[in-house]
Amino acid sequence: MSIATENKGAEGITAQVNPDFAKEIQSLKDSLAKLSADVSELVSHAADAGKNIAHVARNRAGGVVKGVQQRVGDLKQQGAHYAEALEERIADRPLASGLILFGVGFMVATFFSRK
């Protein structure tokens, strides 16, 4: 073997032994480079998908919060309406309302009394 052949390294020797082997090595290197690029692109797309999912979740959560706030407002209005209706009933029948409150108070006191 000559000195020039020894300086070429393993690829030079294998190219001399089998020219197809050098082509296969180059093909593997190219495939590996393509795989690396594909993995990088996949990671980039996965990150973008994660951002999109987070955005959608944030929007849905905002919609839920608005819905809850609307429902709480509706319940407040309904409670105010019932309180107003109760005031009117008490004003219309003060004696009956007083007796009912006395009876309810007596039952609560009996329930909580210790014997």
MODELLER restraints for C-alpha pairs under 7 A, 6 or more apart:
rsr = mdl.restraints
at = mdl.atoms
rsr.add(forms.Gaussian(group=physical.xy_distance, feature=features.Distance(at['CA:5:A'], at['CA:12:A']), mean=6.62, stdev=0.5))
rsr.add(forms.Gaussian(group=physical.xy_distance, feature=features.Distance(at['CA:5:A'], at['CA:13:A']), mean=6.71, stdev=0.5))
rsr.add(forms.Gaussian(group=physical.xy_distance, feature=features.Distance(at['CA:11:A'], at['CA:22:A']), mean=6.75, stdev=0.5))
rsr.add(forms.Gaussian(group=physical.xy_distance, feature=features.Distance(at['CA:14:A'], at['CA:21:A']), mean=6.83, stdev=0.5))
rsr.add(forms.Gaussian(group=physical.xy_distance, feature=features.Distance(at['CA:14:A'], at['CA:22:A']), mean=6.64, stdev=0.5))
rsr.add(forms.Gaussian(group=physical.xy_distance, feature=features.Distance(at['CA:15:A'], at['CA:21:A']), mean=6.73, stdev=0.5))
rsr.add(forms.Gaussian(group=physical.xy_distance, feature=features.Distance(at['CA:15:A'], at['CA:22:A']), mean=5.33, stdev=0.5))
rsr.add(forms.Gaussian(group=physical.xy_distance, feature=features.Distance(at['CA:90:A'], at['CA:97:A']), mean=5.70, stdev=0.5))
